[in-house]
């Protein structure tokens, strides 16, 4: 019996930035880890996002 599912994950700006004006690398790494874990279980992953970021050069 195949129990695989298609998982649609909607990621908003606040999830990816932690509420700041920059991407939150630790949060993104954790999200990727969780998606990979589900993919290894046979699930299909679709990530949906509409992120609007102000890219700021780090000094």
Secondary structure, 3 states (H helix, E strand, C coil): CCCCCEEEEEECHHHHHCCCCCCCHHHHHHHHHHHHHHHHCCCEEEEEECCCCCCCCCC
